[in-house]
Amino acid sequence: MSMTLTNHQTAQPRSGQGSAGSAAGSSAARGVGGSGQHPGRGFGGGGPASAMTAIDPIRVLRQYQWVLAASVVLGIVIGVAGHFAWRSWMPVFVANATFKVNDPIRDVMQVGANPGQTGDYIERAQGTVAARLMDPEILRQAIGDPAVRDNTTWIQGFTNAEGRLDIAEALEDLSDRTRAIPMPNSSLVALQVSGRSAGDVKRLNDAIVSVFESEQLTRKNESRQDLSSSYSSLRNELQTQLDGLQSEIEDYVAANQIPPSNFLDPVSQEVQELSSTLTELNQAYAAAAGQVELYQQRINDPSQDYTDEDLASAEADPKVYTLDNTLLQLQATRRAELVGKGPQHRYIKELDRQIQAMQAERDAEFHRVLARNTRVRLEMAQTQADSMALQIEDIEGQLAAKEVRISELSKHQAWLESKKQEKEGLITRIAEIEGSIAATNLYGDSKQTSQVSLWGNALEPDRPEWPKPLISVFLGMLLSFGLTSCFVFLRELTDKRVKGPADVSLISHGRVLGVVPHLSDDPTNPRSIDLISVRAPNGVMAESIRQIRNPLLRAMDRAGHKSLLVVGGQPGAGSSSVLTNLAVSIAKTDRRVLVIDANFRRPGLAELFGVPGIPGLGDILAGEVEAEQGVHVAPDAPGLFVLGAGSTEHRLFERLGTERMAGLLAQFTAAYDMVMIDAPAAVAAGESQALAHLVDASVLVVRALQEDRGLVARLIRQMRESRAEHLGVVLNAARIAAGGYFKRNFKHMASYH
């Protein structure tokens, strides 16, 4: 029989993810705990369920991306409208005047030039000028300027019906709308006056500038004579210091008998020559010491190899030479006599004895000469090394004396250099002051000699300084987006539904066994999850099921479990889809797997696998048929067997918790490697709890964005109180944009096969 594949999720809402279907389990599914657990106690998990939901920002942004985008557009509209309204009702005009801080002493020396200024002086002067511009007395005099009193609408706000001016209120208001700002990284100070009238801010700024410049001119005239007198006194004082310094230098040179300039060079040259000679002697001494050691070793151990030169010298010794000649003559006589006489002849034997004795005498003399020559060379090398050692010691003493002399001369030179620099500094300073005196007398009326000068007059502004279009739009966007974001995240905070693995971990003993992502997150776009492990075994969905299968099998094998109850939290949780795909995947591991449809309310596994549903479990429990008669081999799924729910009249819920059901499960667990039971939703049917007391282990399937965390916590607690060991929770139809799951991982998984 061929397998019939239908969209079981649409026909049976309890078995899938609804119209969208389910997706494969995530690689983030973690293995359950080790063996040795108490039955029914599960595998630990998160802490107590919290009333506040853990928020995944990525998921929230994805879910509400269009709402947030609309809030940004609305914010732009609000910003533009607010900008024009603000500009019409309360515009702010700003008039700017600029002052430049000068250094009076340096400027009078170089009038017309643009000398550099020290940073510390500029910063202090800028602060002084800014404070003076904001001085109440300056502002009070500016209010009394005729151009302000007669030609501004601003002054009318402080004038009563009798024409009397409230100077205190006007001064306070002018102080609030006036700012003097030192400009960083420059020598400028900006004077800003703001208001609703462009003409008023221009006239007020001009009045403040006029009062400030009049005050500066008065101060400059008062201090001109004092400045010239101060320069003269300073010049005389510096000249006295210069004369005293010159006398001190002359006395020091005479007392220490210091030679002319560059007195360090001859001594340094001598040190350099001695150092070079010392280096050469050290190298020669090292070579001589090596020769001494070599000859000493040869004397102590005559068996060491000699150089060709040593051997040739020994062979040239007169006595060795004579013995060699005698030996050659004996050898020649033997060869001549051997022709007429045999080797055993008495005369030949006598010659052999003489040759052997002569050879021994020659060898002994040769080695004696070698030893004598080695001792002679040792004495010569030792003498040479001792001579070099004495030379090295002498040169090192000379170098030490030279270094002491250099140290003394260096101290004298350092002292003279410091005094020379001090002298040059005094001469330069005297020249500068003399130039300042001349410049002060010549250019006393120049504006550049003032501490501060007007750099730029205020112009009447042609457009408001505030509001600014970009800032208005930004504030509108910020307001709209901020309010919308607050609403969205507040809604998420109060939402108690399970949305991702993190929400399950918040529940007491909430262990995530695996995650089945939403069908829309699969890049291959499957139409349904029904038997996806058969239809697309190499796809993303099947791979995700395998990633749930592996920790499940490890947990059951460690504990020796063979029967597993898969139950959904609420109808439509997708427990049937998870169970059927897990069963197919487990059967592919060479295990005999039996799937039992214990959902008497909405059976459908037999139709899904394409096998007869009658007779089935209900008929077996009613005693109508034997157990083997209801089991059928699943087509296209080797190793998988299916037991349907049975006929309608025999599907009694109460029989699922009976001893007969327990015995039937014992019979099946003995015949199959694993028995997997599909139960109705735990919330809608009580038989799920009855079955949980008959099986070895249980798994709860929860659909994301459907079950409340409080409900899931209660179901986990009920399952842990049963006989079955609760292995964990499979989260179904989870959006993979959250919690560390990235859609590109599934694209890589889809393209890997």
Secondary structure, DSSP 8 states (H G I E B T S, - for coil): -------HHHH-GGGSSGGG-B----TT------S---TT-TT--B-S--SS----HHHHHHHTHHHHHHHHHHHHHHHHHHHHHHHHHS-BEEEEEEEEE--HHHHHHSTTS-----HHHHHHHHHHHHHHHT-HHHHHHHHT-HHHHHH-SGGGGGB-TTS-B-HHHHHHHHHHHEEEEE-TTSSEEEEEEEES-HHHHHHHHHHHHHHHHHHHHHHHHHHHHHHHHHHHHHHHHHHHHHHHHHHHHHHHHHHTT--SSSTHHHHHHHHHHHHHHHHHHHHHHHHHHHHHHHHHHHHH-TTS---HHHHHHHHTSHHHHHHHHHHHHHHHHHHHHHHHS-TTSHHHHHHHHHHHHHHHHHHHHHHHHHHHHHHHHHHHHHHHHHHHHHHHHHHHHHHHHHHHHHHHHHHHHHHHHHHHHHHHHHHHHHHHHHHHHHHHHHSTT-GGGSSEEEEE-----SS-SBS-HHHHHHHHHHHHHHHHHHHHHHHHHT--B--SHHHHHTSBT--EEEEEEBGGG-TT--S--TTHHHH-TTSHHHHHHHHHHHHHHHHHHHHT--EEEEEESSTTS-HHHHHHHHHHHHHTTT--EEEEE--SSS--HHHHHTS--SS-HHHHHTTSS-GGGGEEE-TT-TTEEEE----GGG--GGGGGSHHHHHHHHHHHHHSSEEEEE---TTT-SHHHHHHTTSSEEEEEEETTTSBHHHHHHHHHHHHTSSSEEEEEEEEEE-TTSTT--HHHHHHHHHH-
